[in-house]
Amino acid sequence: MSANFQYKWLIAVVVSIVVQLLFLRDLALFYYGFCFIYLWAIVKAPIDTPPVYLILGGFALGWLLDIFYNTHGMHAFATVLVAWLRPAIFKFLTPANGYDERSSISLDEMKWMWFFPYLGMMLFTHHLVLFLLEASNANLFGLSLLKAFLSTLLGLIVFTLLELFNKGK
Amino acid sequence: MNQLFEFLLRQRNLLLFVLLQGISLWSVFTYNNYQHTLYFNTTNAWAASILSTRQEVASYHQLREINGELALENQKLHQQIFQLQAQVQQKADLPVFFSTAALDRYKPIACKVIDQSTRNSQNYLTIEKGYKDGIKPGMAVISSTGIVGKVISCTPDLALIVSVLHTSNTVSAKIKSSGELGYLKWPGYQTEVAELMDVSKYKKVVKGDTIVTSDYNAVYPPNIPIGIVAKVGLQDDGTFHDIKVMLLTHFSTLRYVYVIENKFSGQQEKLEQAKPKID
């Protein structure tokens, strides 16, 4: 069961990257809402993934995105940051009776009260750092904050829809 | 020694994290230095081939619009030919100012855009021509309607352009009717609107005025259209006009651009560098 899950996760990661690079690149909701679906790989990685793999994977993923976005290391920085923060967020949000070894990160198993704070923290950290680096201009702080906020909202909606869609299967 | 290894082993996640963050940040802050990051952008060969295929599919669905743009452009070019013919005639009448070299000082090179961003605070374009076609960093890039940006790095077949929609890419500009100088700056949001800075509040600026590149521009040829004045106000410090300019280039649907080769740029650079000191 576990092997099967990881296999599915891997396919989802590849699909999310392709969708990100070919379709979501130029998409912006109301000018300010960007969708970074490639974070699926970090957000949904199995709970027991060793942090080293997570960080290295985050770096490779971010660097790939940088090549396509002409952002020179900004995506890599933000993605490595959330990959590193993930275990800390886990510790912070531990459910009362700890994590079940077999459970995966999904809306179905973790419930709303865990899933949304987790997703929100991951996405907001990533987006805020990314937009601040990208703007590289103190005058644009408010704009970056607005972009990060709206993008997090959009991300929450998209990831939730994907979760609900998965649940139906 | 043993303790040190144990410590390193225990802290390996943190160390790896710090190392990778360091690499990323180094990359962020050396991005101007194009030798370092030459292949880590969309001029990378395989990234470019993927993006080029994607653009081909996308442009198939925009053929109608592109045709329209081409027709309009042809019309404009014909008109320019007539104007230029007249100008040449005039110059022949005033032989004092006539310079044969100046007639073909600028040479446009048509290029296909294979990738562009417009929604970031710092935007770039990638085009499908490079060194082999005579493109060099520093050249100006315009579209059929207005200015686009300037080339910052090249590979043999591709070039990366820093768009006007980039907060640190400013353009020396003037108001066409009055000749008033200023510079154009993009504030980092809204793809259609830029700001014209440094125009004194005592000068007359009217909504609807055309903004073009100035004659003192190191990058662009003079009198390339930039935009139309959309709003005139007063800046907070009270000395300059706050002018919002509607850009004439439609960045989001840009498919073809012209890189402008300036035949004098090498000579001008050499002259200005070799300038003897006068004191």
Interface residues (C-beta under 8 A of the other chain):
Chain A: L21 L22 R25 D26 A28 Y31 Y32 F34 P51 V52 I55 L56 G58 F59 G62 W63 D66 I67 F68 Y69 N70 T71 H72 G73 M74 A76 F77 V80 L81 W84 F131 L133 E134 A135 S136 N137 N139 L140 L143 S144
Chain B: R12 N13 L16 F17 L20 Q21 I23 S24 L25 W26 S27 V28 T30 Y31 T37 F40 N41 T42 N44 A47 I50 L51 R54 S117 T118 R119 N120 S121 Q122 Y124 T126 L160 T167 G188 Y189 Q190 T191 S252
